[in-house]
């Protein structure tokens, strides 16, 4: 029998990657396996040292503890592993590694990988051993990482996205989801914070959270670890892991080759780059330096005498060159200059790219630059990659040449980690270029401050007699002995002290108190700007139907795959009609200033905060940090905000992103949407239907249905679609199953399929509890079967999470009784399309519950159900009516009632006010017990006890502990609802 111990780690690592682990990786594995609570505070290693292997170690240590579940022992190894950077991620080495790891474990048929996979399956309670995700912005229904509290999971994220979730203010998500995200992020979690220039504020906030998690009468036994990984860890840490082996000094060892590799660099001043012309002139200088280095590499003539000698004996293969810029505008300008001469051989990478565009770029023209194949590549022509700070961290690309705008020393060290990353036998060369007005003074730089000029001065003094400096890892480290790094590295700031009073305010999510602590300050410190806004585009937001914009967005909500991050103040100035500087690509850095024109709006957009909060806005003051914004595709000025991949991009990827996020098919037959796509035969019939389909739907729906199905069948069999439209094939096939045709609010039709496409079940999230229409309008399912099914999931989740005693019992009981309030006859009528006369057994869900906002509201009115009514409040009163059910301790009673009251995100701490002008007496029998109560619950009254109960439980289980119990209960409801949708007609309790 294979034992998952220290001795087995090497076999596991070799089976995964076909190479032996480095010495420091073995040391860390030994430490974590032998001393369960001993992840270090920091791991001090340079770039290219293999720090992403921490993911492998965390997964292995988790699998080693899987057998504890059967004996009721708590786990000390976290299930959720967050790999975090402070960049708008563009290339994520950690995610790629996690995805490969998850795939290899899933497919393992024998050996130690099969053992690890089977142990992880025990923990997950399912067939998937390990899930991995990128947390890109938390769009509606794109939170599949938060599907299960017991699934072993790896999440690649940013400081903003994870930090806002830890602090009960998940950016881009409805307040109803905040407790779920805080509960999962704050419990059973390992946070690996990678190479962050501004990591100190977030690290300090993490330390405060770790302390406050124990402030409870009954702290729940869930691990929480935070580790900083950097060549220069922040000050104040004492438990730091170093590589004490000789491997980095051995030129025959892979680690030694990487760290000993020579990277000779020249220093250049862009003499004309100053003042208002700084961006344009810097772009010219960077492009010229790139051309010079490439010419010298290839043996051509260069006006720089020094560079003529740098490449003596260089191989003739064309080089891959990276150009780093400090600002997005400079990167765009540099790319434009290179693209004019080199065409598609010049590629632009910034954090202002949608994941869809980024993925196509990385898997397309840049696939050949992956570090693990760099020794085998041979380019037939030079390749130029122009990038911002987003390429500094998490990018497993390997370049031959590098040109960088001068930055702080720590930023330059990260950038040079992309030059000859694998220590190949090449003459890697580089140039550092500084703006003329920053060579001596740079205090006003918003990212690097004084450190930029200080670094430039230090580089000048460290140059050799040949007027070059070796920026290789080992060579640079020797030169830095005795140097004052505090003046050379990015300015370090501190987070405001997180006080218990702040946490008390943050934990109140429904309603959110005002004022409330500024989460951005706790993540990035006092120099930070507001959180980024997530932006996407829609072609169907046409001016002729602007009154229906909100309805159009609700039918096809924003999804993470189509959204990109835009600095808050940048978007506010853009809304006012300005064309501001695009800023840098570091999270939390203040960008620009307030709109110069005040609160005058020149552009209109749709602000999305969940299905029940969608508004058309045109004033900068209407925008809030972390908002999700949908912009009309016809709106001018998009190039200020985004890099959409091509010169003539497809702005609206809504249908494609819907498929990727939900694993379901949706297609808008709208003239403006289809008009974006290149002409092809497969779309001709659908284009025609987009013009007159709404009229035909009203006049001859059966004929229209037949024609639509015929067009979809033809499209699904089309093998000649343009590459950018090949996603339409699975969409067409999915639409042929249970096709539903709706009129589109701004013209044309909307096609929707009900069944999942089964493209990637681990990544899709097909259920949401944002409101009653989405939570209850899925499929026909009996109420008692639903309640028993949720109870079964909750029992499994509670056991898997190690809950015991009253906590476990209350979670199970809350799952059993959470939807009793749906017995209200008016709610049952709403489920049945608003018909109060339809009888039959009580339903939990109904396929007849209208999905569009207008249809749902009309059905509610017909049913006479109160506006904003909350069935969970009635569930609380029904529970209180049965003394046998509440024959438990006072603490267990409190927890049971709170978990029921909060299972849609309310009652934290106050219940919503509901006007029920025609209350009903509701009676339901369940499991041999009778429950009776009035629908006029009066729980919104200040003396109802709801708020007092919330605060008692918060003190009993802790801020994050109570949120975790809520998350376990609510996710049991989600997963059962998802199961019901996939097993229509099976009213089973299993």
Beta strands, then each sheet from edge to edge (+ up, - down):
strand 1: 42-44
strand 2: 80-85
strand 3: 131-134
strand 4: 153-158
strand 5: 189-194
strand 6: 224-229
strand 7: 240-242
strand 8: 264-270
strand 9: 320-324
strand 10: 346-349
strand 11: 383-387
strand 12: 401-405
strand 13: 429-435
strand 14: 469-470
strand 15: 533-538
strand 16: 564-566
strand 17: 605-608
strand 18: 614-617
strand 19: 628-632
strand 20: 664-669
strand 21: 740-743
strand 22: 749-756
strand 23: 781-782
strand 24: 843-845
strand 25: 921-926
strand 26: 929-934
sheet 1: 3+ 4+ 2+ 5+ 6+ 1+ 7+
sheet 2: 10+ 11+ 9+ 12+ 13+ 8+ 14-
sheet 3: 16+ 15- 19- 17+ 18-
sheet 4: 20+ 22- 21+
sheet 5: 23+ 24-
sheet 6: 25+ 26-
end
